[in-house]
Amino acid sequence: MNHRRTNIQAFKNSSKLRQNQTEAEAKLWQVLRAHQLSDIHFRRQHAIGPYIVDFCSPKHKLIIELDGSQHLEQQEYDAERTDFLEAKGYQVLRFWNNEVVGNLDGVLQKIMDNIR
């Protein structure tokens, strides 16, 4: 696999994804972008290798992924992706969209509990 080409394609796709965010992504991004979590900087729809992650704090090597019902069919892909990201030293936290919408404070607490 040509990772350079994949990275360029992932970068282009990340721009499109930022324009089409879910309600949960918008709600979480509103908090993360305002640095309301101990002034921790996050990037949104960030390309890492061939993958695009929902939110990433490069300094803390922390990735936050939000999953909707469509992810039930993608478990094998998600496992491969998580293995790749963990091999790069990242910790991956996954939340369901309805968890973010219905319990944002709980999600934020779990994120804070996992900051390195």
GROMACS elastic network, one bead per residue, 0.5 to 0.9 nm:
[ bonds ]
;  ai    aj funct       b0    kb
    1     4     6  0.88871   500
    1     5     6  0.87127   500
    1     6     6  0.80295   500
    2     5     6  0.56224   500
    2     6     6  0.63258   500
    2     7     6  0.87116   500
    3     7     6  0.58676   500
    3     8     6  0.85380   500
    3    49     6  0.66092   500
    3    50     6  0.65607   500
    4     7     6  0.51046   500
    4     8     6  0.63778   500
    4     9     6  0.87407   500
    4    49     6  0.81387   500
    4    50     6  0.85720   500
    5     8     6  0.51682   500
    5     9     6  0.62588   500
    5    10     6  0.85647   500
    5    50     6  0.86521   500
    6     9     6  0.50563   500
    6    10     6  0.59808   500
    6    11     6  0.84605   500
    6    49     6  0.71482   500
    6    50     6  0.50906   500
    6    51     6  0.83868   500
    7    11     6  0.60348   500
    7    12     6  0.86308   500
    7    47     6  0.69783   500
    7    48     6  0.73196   500
    7    49     6  0.54225   500
    7    50     6  0.52401   500
    7    51     6  0.78081   500
    8    11     6  0.50433   500
    8    12     6  0.63319   500
    8    13     6  0.86801   500
    8    47     6  0.88197   500
    8    50     6  0.85211   500
    9    12     6  0.51188   500
    9    13     6  0.61534   500
    9    14     6  0.85785   500
    9    50     6  0.79233   500
   10    13     6  0.50178   500
   10    14     6  0.60349   500
   10    15     6  0.88516   500
   10    46     6  0.85760   500
   10    47     6  0.57086   500
   10    48     6  0.80068   500
   10    49     6  0.77825   500
   10    50     6  0.59078   500
   10    51     6  0.62471   500
   10    52     6  0.61980   500
   11    14     6  0.51741   500
   11    15     6  0.68015   500
   11    45     6  0.88514   500
   11    46     6  0.75763   500
   11    47     6  0.55951   500
   11    48     6  0.87155   500
   11    50     6  0.88753   500
   11    51     6  0.89856   500
   11    52     6  0.78048   500
   12    15     6  0.55594   500
   12    16     6  0.69881   500
   13    16     6  0.51944   500
   13    17     6  0.62941   500
   13    18     6  0.88108   500
   13    45     6  0.87444   500
   13    47     6  0.86561   500
   13    52     6  0.79290   500
   14    17     6  0.50459   500
   14    18     6  0.62895   500
   14    19     6  0.89347   500
   14    44     6  0.84251   500
   14    45     6  0.51635   500
   14    46     6  0.63682   500
   14    47     6  0.66231   500
   14    52     6  0.63072   500
   14    53     6  0.85428   500
   15    18     6  0.53300   500
   15    19     6  0.68938   500
   15    45     6  0.73932   500
   15    46     6  0.88960   500
   16    19     6  0.54052   500
   16    20     6  0.68010   500
   17    20     6  0.51533   500
   17    21     6  0.64051   500
   17    45     6  0.66139   500
   17    54     6  0.89840   500
   18    21     6  0.59024   500
   18    44     6  0.71800   500
   18    45     6  0.61410   500
   21    24     6  0.80119   500
   21    25     6  0.57883   500
   21    26     6  0.62728   500
   22    25     6  0.51107   500
   22    26     6  0.62117   500
   22    27     6  0.85962   500
   22    97     6  0.82024   500
   23    26     6  0.51694   500
   23    27     6  0.61559   500
   23    28     6  0.86912   500
   23    97     6  0.79274   500
   23   101     6  0.75278   500
   24    27     6  0.51026   500
   24    28     6  0.61546   500
   24    29     6  0.83771   500
   24    66     6  0.76151   500
   24    96     6  0.86463   500
   24    97     6  0.52292   500
   24    98     6  0.72326   500
   24    99     6  0.84201   500
   24   100     6  0.56871   500
   24   101     6  0.55304   500
   25    28     6  0.52895   500
   25    29     6  0.58368   500
   25    30     6  0.84461   500
   25    54     6  0.78171   500
   25    55     6  0.89385   500
   25    66     6  0.71613   500
   25    97     6  0.77347   500
   25   100     6  0.82476   500
   26    29     6  0.51013   500
   26    30     6  0.60930   500
   26    31     6  0.89507   500
   27    30     6  0.53412   500
   27    31     6  0.70190   500
   27   100     6  0.76258   500
   27   101     6  0.71721   500
   27   104     6  0.82704   500
   28    31     6  0.54383   500
   28    32     6  0.62581   500
   28    33     6  0.85271   500
   28   100     6  0.70355   500
   28   101     6  0.84549   500
   28   104     6  0.74918   500
   28   107     6  0.89882   500
   28   108     6  0.85478   500
   29    33     6  0.55695   500
   29    34     6  0.81809   500
   29    42     6  0.87407   500
   29    44     6  0.75134   500
   29    55     6  0.81989   500
   30    33     6  0.55355   500
   30    34     6  0.64057   500
   31    34     6  0.53826   500
   31    35     6  0.66532   500
   31    36     6  0.57249   500
   31    37     6  0.75528   500
   31   108     6  0.89572   500
   32    35     6  0.51988   500
   32    36     6  0.61532   500
   32    37     6  0.66768   500
   32    39     6  0.87645   500
   32    40     6  0.77471   500
   32    41     6  0.73601   500
   32    42     6  0.63274   500
   32    43     6  0.86331   500
   32    55     6  0.88124   500
   33    36     6  0.76807   500
   33    41     6  0.74199   500
   33    42     6  0.68297   500
   33    43     6  0.80866   500
   33    44     6  0.86936   500
   34    37     6  0.83455   500
   34    39     6  0.81586   500
   34    41     6  0.88689   500
   35    38     6  0.67160   500
   35    40     6  0.56530   500
   35    41     6  0.62724   500
   35    42     6  0.80327   500
   36    39     6  0.59097   500
   36    40     6  0.76194   500
   37    40     6  0.57528   500
   37    41     6  0.85800   500
   37   108     6  0.76720   500
   37   111     6  0.86737   500
   37   112     6  0.71982   500
   38   112     6  0.84109   500
   40    57     6  0.73683   500
   40    59     6  0.85953   500
   40    60     6  0.85030   500
   41    56     6  0.83929   500
   41    57     6  0.59378   500
   41    58     6  0.81775   500
   41    59     6  0.79611   500
   42    55     6  0.62224   500
   42    56     6  0.52250   500
   42    58     6  0.74619   500
   42    59     6  0.88987   500
   42    62     6  0.89562   500
   42    63     6  0.89534   500
   43    46     6  0.60093   500
   43    54     6  0.81992   500
   43    55     6  0.54943   500
   43    56     6  0.51448   500
   43    57     6  0.63593   500
   43    58     6  0.80943   500
   44    53     6  0.75290   500
   44    54     6  0.56342   500
   44    56     6  0.65975   500
   45    52     6  0.58121   500
   45    53     6  0.53310   500
   45    55     6  0.59449   500
   45    56     6  0.79579   500
   46    51     6  0.82932   500
   46    52     6  0.53689   500
   46    53     6  0.53367   500
   46    54     6  0.66264   500
   46    55     6  0.66022   500
   46    56     6  0.65868   500
   47    50     6  0.70509   500
   47    51     6  0.56677   500
   47    53     6  0.63630   500
   48    51     6  0.53644   500
   48    52     6  0.61010   500
   48    53     6  0.72928   500
   48    85     6  0.78233   500
   49    52     6  0.80431   500
   49    84     6  0.87572   500
   49    85     6  0.86381   500
   51    81     6  0.72621   500
   51    85     6  0.86967   500
   52    55     6  0.89250   500
   53    56     6  0.68145   500
   53    63     6  0.69064   500
   53    64     6  0.73277   500
   53    65     6  0.64693   500
   54    63     6  0.75138   500
   54    64     6  0.61826   500
   54    65     6  0.52566   500
   54    66     6  0.67866   500
   55    62     6  0.83156   500
   55    63     6  0.56906   500
   55    64     6  0.50483   500
   55    65     6  0.66111   500
   55    66     6  0.87510   500
   56    59     6  0.88836   500
   56    60     6  0.85652   500
   56    61     6  0.73551   500
   56    62     6  0.57399   500
   56    64     6  0.63066   500
   56    65     6  0.88543   500
   57    60     6  0.54517   500
   57    61     6  0.57834   500
   57    62     6  0.51990   500
   57    63     6  0.64661   500
   57    64     6  0.86463   500
   58    62     6  0.66488   500
   58    63     6  0.82656   500
   58    90     6  0.84412   500
   59    62     6  0.79377   500
   60    63     6  0.88603   500
   60    90     6  0.82454   500
   60    91     6  0.87946   500
   60   115     6  0.64146   500
   60   116     6  0.57685   500
   61    88     6  0.89259   500
   61    89     6  0.66254   500
   61    91     6  0.62244   500
   61    92     6  0.87143   500
   61   115     6  0.85601   500
   61   116     6  0.78775   500
   62    89     6  0.88961   500
   62    90     6  0.55313   500
   62    92     6  0.61437   500
   62    93     6  0.76274   500
   62   111     6  0.88231   500
   62   114     6  0.80576   500
   62   115     6  0.71646   500
   62   116     6  0.81539   500
   63    85     6  0.86694   500
   63    90     6  0.66529   500
   63    91     6  0.60298   500
   63    93     6  0.61185   500
   63    94     6  0.84554   500
   64    91     6  0.85492   500
   64    92     6  0.59593   500
   64    94     6  0.59507   500
   64    95     6  0.76591   500
   64   111     6  0.81523   500
   65    92     6  0.71753   500
   65    93     6  0.61153   500
   65    95     6  0.63233   500
   65    96     6  0.84550   500
   66    93     6  0.85871   500
   66    94     6  0.58553   500
   66    96     6  0.55430   500
   66    97     6  0.57461   500
   66   100     6  0.82218   500
   67    70     6  0.75861   500
   67    71     6  0.58832   500
   67    72     6  0.86256   500
   67    94     6  0.70432   500
   67    95     6  0.61360   500
   67    97     6  0.57067   500
   67    98     6  0.88978   500
   68    71     6  0.57537   500
   68    72     6  0.79605   500
   68    95     6  0.88468   500
   68    96     6  0.58876   500
   68    97     6  0.54894   500
   68    98     6  0.78450   500
   69    72     6  0.58163   500
   69    73     6  0.83319   500
   69    96     6  0.82954   500
   69    97     6  0.85703   500
   70    73     6  0.62080   500
   70    74     6  0.72969   500
   71    75     6  0.66293   500
   71    78     6  0.81527   500
   72    75     6  0.61118   500
   73    76     6  0.81138   500
   73    77     6  0.88686   500
   74    77     6  0.52990   500
   74    78     6  0.60068   500
   74    79     6  0.85840   500
   75    78     6  0.50295   500
   75    79     6  0.60771   500
   75    80     6  0.86573   500
   76    79     6  0.51399   500
   76    80     6  0.63136   500
   76    81     6  0.86023   500
   77    80     6  0.51769   500
   77    81     6  0.60915   500
   77    82     6  0.85403   500
   78    82     6  0.59588   500
   78    83     6  0.84897   500
   79    82     6  0.50829   500
   79    83     6  0.61227   500
   79    84     6  0.86549   500
   80    83     6  0.51490   500
   80    84     6  0.63329   500
   80    85     6  0.87925   500
   81    84     6  0.51364   500
   81    85     6  0.62800   500
   81    86     6  0.86123   500
   82    85     6  0.50890   500
   82    86     6  0.59694   500
   82    87     6  0.83968   500
   82    90     6  0.88199   500
   82    91     6  0.86483   500
   82    92     6  0.68382   500
   83    86     6  0.51887   500
   83    87     6  0.60528   500
   83    88     6  0.86966   500
   84    87     6  0.51552   500
   84    88     6  0.65329   500
   85    88     6  0.50744   500
   85    89     6  0.66722   500
   85    90     6  0.55496   500
   85    91     6  0.75857   500
   85    92     6  0.76054   500
   86    91     6  0.60005   500
   86    92     6  0.72858   500
   87    90     6  0.72724   500
   91   114     6  0.84368   500
   93   110     6  0.87383   500
   93   111     6  0.76877   500
   93   114     6  0.84781   500
   95    98     6  0.83677   500
   95    99     6  0.64574   500
   95   100     6  0.70135   500
   95   107     6  0.75962   500
   96    99     6  0.51658   500
   96   100     6  0.66999   500
   96   101     6  0.89306   500
   97   100     6  0.52938   500
   97   101     6  0.63469   500
   97   102     6  0.85835   500
   98   101     6  0.50370   500
   98   102     6  0.57916   500
   98   103     6  0.80009   500
   99   102     6  0.52092   500
   99   103     6  0.54032   500
   99   104     6  0.70321   500
   99   106     6  0.84489   500
   99   107     6  0.73138   500
  100   103     6  0.54165   500
  100   105     6  0.83030   500
  100   106     6  0.82272   500
  100   107     6  0.62444   500
  100   108     6  0.87479   500
  101   104     6  0.60626   500
  102   105     6  0.89278   500
  103   106     6  0.53853   500
  103   107     6  0.64274   500
  103   108     6  0.88081   500
  104   107     6  0.50536   500
  104   108     6  0.61217   500
  104   109     6  0.85796   500
  105   108     6  0.51057   500
  105   109     6  0.61802   500
  105   110     6  0.87260   500
  106   109     6  0.50872   500
  106   110     6  0.63127   500
  106   111     6  0.87147   500
  107   110     6  0.51484   500
  107   111     6  0.62913   500
  107   112     6  0.87295   500
  108   111     6  0.50431   500
  108   112     6  0.62219   500
  108   113     6  0.86008   500
  109   112     6  0.50698   500
  109   113     6  0.61049   500
  109   114     6  0.87418   500
  110   113     6  0.50127   500
  110   114     6  0.64476   500
  111   114     6  0.52785   500
  111   115     6  0.65478   500
  112   115     6  0.53541   500
  112   116     6  0.89523   500
  113   116     6  0.85717   500
